[in-house]
């Protein structure tokens, strides 16, 4: 592991710039090592990068897992991008557009851009491939790496399956091959809308189920919220052009179940804290990392309003986060809704 970008001894192994050294970026970089690629890990915080170099691990976000010696730490963004054959962006979704604008001059002709961010662009509600396409046009293949993943489990090498969904099949297959190794399976898809919708909306629904569990409402209530949350995802996906099989697959139902039931989920933990009577600020201070569902809840609410899609669970989460609604009243409002057919 080095702050230098040389490739001595690396042979023909593919160099992959992983932009973002949070828990997920670090875990993906570790998986790339297992798949015999050369990850070049960058982060905007130079002090964080130096601390990782000194400690030999990401003590802030991934303290239990030493960094493999093949992992290259590069504090200079331009150097990281120019030295890499492939790019995977792993920053909070609100920072995505700023990163692609910054790296655009350093990309080689036709070089693809992929990302492992789960969220919508704040203020526009766009899926991240939309501003990427606006910036790059059709000159670059694009792909999202998404699915039911907890970073700590990937870092530990536990069994995991993800999907790489994008604009060009050959590019998706190339990124999938770079990650597919050991206990980590990578599938491909051409439904980038469905993949990004599932990865974004599940965070909002995980906040809802966390609130439910934080209030002690039981397993029945959690199961109902997950299932009816999937129905909301399907309704919005139908309007936006996502495929049903995508939303019932890894990037939809798979990620939804994981995030709504696993306590490693930051969004679920936020909900647990809110259900226990804590404020958003108190919960965020305890979690200590970005919780994507907060910003996504606002954009999903706007999307639902714009397209006339009924999304009562997501609407109540938006109300709790942005309108100071009482969680108990939100539950009562959901339970008092008019009786209807399940598939309506």
N, C-alpha and C positions, 0 to 999 in steps of 0.2 A: 504494500500500500504506500502510495507516494503522492506528494503534491505536484509531481512532474507528470508530463503527458507522454513521455516516451513509451515505445512498445517493445523494448528489448526483451527477447525471449517469448514474445506473445505469438509468433508465427502469423498465421492467416486468420486468427480469431477475430470476429467482428467487434468493432468498438462501438459502444452504444452510449450516447450521452443521456444520463438520467438527470433531468433538471428539477431539483427539489429534494432536499435531504431531510424530509420529515420521516415519520414512521413508514409510510407506504413507499416512498421513494427509496428509502434504505433497504426495505424488504425486497423490492423489485430488483435492486442492484445486486443483492445477495443471490437471488434466484438466477439472474443472468450469469453469475459466476458458476453456479451449478450447471447451467446449460452451455458452459464453455465459451461464453462471450466475454468481452472486456468492458465492464461498466465504468464509465467516467462520471462520477457523481459530483454535481455542483449544487450550491445553495447560495441564495442572496446574502446570507449572514456570514460574513467572513470569520467572525469570532466562533460561530458554530462549527464551521469547517476546521478551524485550527484546533478546537476542542476535540473534534473527532480524530484528527491526526494524532494528537498527543495521547488520547485515551485508547485509541485503537477500537473504538466502538462509538455508537451514537448514544451517549449517556442521557441526552435530553429526551429522546423519543423511543430508543430501543436499547436500554442499558444491559439487557441480559444476553445479548448476542454480539460476540466479537466480530469485527469486520474482517472478511477474508483478505489475505494479502494481495490477491489479484485485483481487488477493487481499487480504482484510481480516484483519489480525491483531487478535484481541480477547482480552485476558488475563482478562476477567471472564466466568465461565461463565454466570451468569444473563443477562447482556447478550447473549452469543452466542446463547443459546437463544431468548430472547424476541424477538430481532430477526430470527429465521430462519423461513422457511416450511417448510423441510424439515431433518431431522436425520440425519447419518450419524456413527455412533460408531466411532472407530478407535483403540481402546485395547487393551492386552493383555487376553485373555479373563478373567483373574482379576480385573480391575478393572471389568468390564462391569456387574455387578449394582450396584456402588456408584455408578456414573455414572447409571444409569437411575433409581435411587432418588433421587438428588440433583436430577435435572432434572425429575422428574415434576410438581412443583408449578408449574413455569414453562411447561409445554406448553399449547397452546391446545386446546379441545375437539375431539376427533376427529383431532388431528394425529398423523401416523404417525411411527414410529421405525424407522430402519434402521441396520445396522452392517456393518462390514467386518473383524470380528474372526474369527479361525479357531482355535477351541479349545472345550473343555468347561468348565463351571463347576467349579472345584476343590472337592472334598469331596462333591459330589452326582453328578457325571458327567452333569449335564443339558446338553442343547443349549441355547444361549443364548436361543432363542425361548421356552423353557419358563419360566424365571424372569421373562422379560418379560411373558409372558401371565399369569402368576400376579400380577404387579404391576398390569398395566393391564386385565386381563380382556379382554373383546371390544370395548373402547371405542376401541382404536387399531389400525390396520393395522401389521403388522410385516414386515420383510424383511431378508435377509442379502445383501450384495454380495460375491460370492466367485468363484473361478476361478483359472486359471493366470496369476499376475501377479508379476513382480518390480517393486518400486517404482521402481528406477532406470530401467528401460526405459519405464515409463509416464511418468515425469517427462521422459524424452527424446523422448516422442512416438512411440515405436516401436509397431508393430502389436500389438494386445492384444484378447482377447475375454474377457468375464466374463458371469456370470449373476446376475440379481437374482431371488431366490426368496423368496416370502412368502405371507402369509395372504390377501391380496386382490389379484386380477389388476390392477385399475385402479391400485392403489398401486405395485405392482411396475413396471408400464409407465411410471408417472410418474417413478420413480427412475431407471429405465433411460434414459428420454429425457433426463434431466438430465446423464447421463454419456456418451451415445452421440454421438460427434463425431470427425471426423478419422480417425485410425488406430485408434480405440478403439470396439469393437463391444460392445453390451450386449444380451444376450438375457434372457428372462424365464422363470420356472418357478413352479409351485405346490407343488413338492416341497421344502419347507424342511428336512425331516428328512434327505433324501438330500444336499442341498447342504451342510448343516452337517456331516454325517458325513464326506463327502469332504474338506472343508476342514480337518477336525480330524485324521483318521486319517492323511492323507498326510504330516503332519509327523513322526509316529512312524516311518513307513516310510522317510522320508528320512533319519532318523538311522541306520536299519539299513543302507541302501545306502551312506551315508557311511562307516560302520564298515567295510563290505565293501571299499570303494575305499581307505580308509586302510590296510587290511591288505594291499593289493595283490593281491586275489583275482581280478581280471580282469573283462572285459566280460561274459563268460558269466554269472558269478555275479550281477553287477548286474542283468542282464536277468531272471534267474530270480527275484531278490528282488522286483523291481518287479511282475512278473506274478503271483507267488504272493501278494504283498502286496495286489494288486487282488482276488484270490480271498478273502482275509480280509475286505476291505472289503465285498465282495458278501455274504458269509455273515452278517456282523453287520448289514448293511443289510436283509437279508431278514427277520431277526428283529424289527428296529425299525420296519419298514414303509416303508423307502426303495424307490424304484423303480429297477429295473435300468438303464433308459436314463439316469437321472440319474447313476448311478455309473460308466457308461461314457462320460459326456459331459465337458463342460468342468470341472465342479466335482468330478468323481471322477477318472477316468483322466487327464484333461488336467492337472489340478493335481498329481496323483501323479507323472506323467512329468517335469513341469517341476521339481518340488521334489527329486526323487530324482537328477536328472542335472545340474542347473544349480548352479554354484558360488556364485551369489549367494544361494542358500538358506542361511539361518542354521542350519536343522536339519541339512542335509547337512554343513555345515562343522563342526558339533558332532560328527557321526559321524566325519568325516575325522580330527579331532583324537583322538577316543577310539580309533579304529583304529590311529593312530600311537603310542599308548601314553600320551597325555596324560590328565589327570584332567578331570572335569566342570568343576571350578572353574578350572583352567588354560584350558580351551577357552572358557568364558564370558568370562573376562577378555580374551581375544584378540578375541572377537566383539563385545563391548561393547553388545549389545542383548538384549532378551528373546528366548529360544528357546522358542516355544510347545510344542514337542513334549515337553519335559521333564515338565511338569505333565500334559499330555494322555496321555502313556504310562501314568501311574498310573490315570487315569480310564478309559482304554480297557481296561486289564487288569481293572479292577473290573467294567466292563460285560460283558466276555467271561465272567468268572466268574459273574456274576449270571444271564446268559442261557444259559450252557452252550454258548458258541460257541468252536470251536477256532481259535485265532489264534497259532500258534507263533512267527511272526516278531515280532509285537507283544509276546508274552510274554518273548522273549529280550531285547528292548530294555528292557522294564520291569526285568528281572533285572540288566542291566548298570547301569542308572541308580539302582536302589533296593536291590539286593541284593548289590552289589559282585561280580557274576559276571564272570569273565574272558571277554573277547570271543572269544578263540580257542576256548575251551570251548563257548561258545554256538554258534559256527559248526559245531563237531563235533557238537553235539547236534542241530542242524537237519539236518545231512547224514546222521545215523544214524537218522533217523526211519523207521518202517516204510514199505515200498513200498506205493503205493496208486494208484487211478485219478486222473487229473488233475482230473476234474470232481467228485470226491467231496468 
